[in-house]
Amino acid sequence: MGVDSELRAAVSGRVLLPGDDGFGEATRPWNRAVAQPVAAVVEAADADDVAAVVRHARRTGRAVSAQATGHGAAPGADGVILLRTGRLDEVEVRPERRLARAGAGASWGRVLAAASPYGLTGLAGSSPIVSVTGYTLGGGLSWFGRRYGWAADAVTAFEVVDAAGERHRVTGESDPELFWALRGGGGDFAIVTAVEFELHPVPGLYGGRVAWPLARAAEVADAFLEITAQAPPALSAWLGRVNIPQAPPMVTVDVAFLGTADEARELLKPLDAIGDVMADQRRVLDPADLGAITNDPADPAPLAARTELLTGLDAATVRTLFGEPIDPIAAVQVRHLGGALADDRPDRGACGTLAEPYLLYTLGLAVNPEVAAAVRERQRRLVADLGGVVAGRKPYPFLTAGETAADAFPAATLDRLRQVKRTRDPDGVIRAGFPV
């Protein structure tokens, strides 16, 4: 029996090899700008399939890379077995314990919908279609991060397959070093088949987007700075710029507040003094509708993104981001951080403390290599123009092509992660999108 036949015989899920119908499409991640020249694609039916694939890879000298959606895909998948975990999509909510368990393929949207009837929520980000597991392995920056910290801070257990193909339940008590690494250090140490995490009560949720013509950018930025200077941890606000063809250029503020509508309106009063409102979508929300705040794209697309942490947001930074032409960049977003993300918690995982007060995210459509290169060059110049407010490191979940784990982690954290990798997977059987 050949190596490829052995792989098909080892699993109950679908195996696709070069030349098979559907192989090309199965290799493609959500970000279509990333090519993945993999050796095979396995759509795992269950955790036993995951273990079988890892054992096969180890025996044949290959590496395995796991993806549910491929939102965080990066170049470097040459010759690997791409393990698709989308069928591991079970979701269980235990409201009496305020816990949830999500399979590796379960999306945040499904978890939020399951938890919402109990007045509970998980620490989801802006997109409901990303997988809970991939998001959490990178740390997970949530709308509620200022109140509760990283999504990884809420994890109570991982169900994993190790580099030997053995299944384990990993907790802070059973395996503290691996538990630390998986909470924000990425998926380079074991393949996670499910994650168990704490849910949080929702006393009320108010949020949405307000948009103005770009000509109002200076006033909107002033209001944003006033709001974030005194924002309680329950309030998150993001300042944005939308710059797409066939649409008027806009400046936006997206907000999410854990509390009552009256409390939120009081905190957001500076926005109400700005005229020429194009749209105001703020309202009382169900936690299951968290994705409606920004309405992130659901369909795959070729994208070029760049993220930086900022040490502050002054008038010069605002002028650079909101007062100058940015073509061909399509969107600029400044997220207010701080709160619990900046707490120096001794029990925190590899994601560590996020001391910087703001995050800058820029995005362009990489419709062809020439446009992609132009977007990246404009992003580079934009960041260079910001000068000293750029912190010089990036959150691990926002790494993109050309960046490495060394851009995200302090030297001591990276050394510790590399030691975990050497100890748990010395042969490199498991490969994350951004390996340590």
Summary of the structure (lengths in Angstrom):
residues: 436
radius of gyration: 21.6
end to end distance: 35.1
largest distance: 72.9
contacts: 1532
relative contact order: 0.14
helix: 33%
strand: 24%
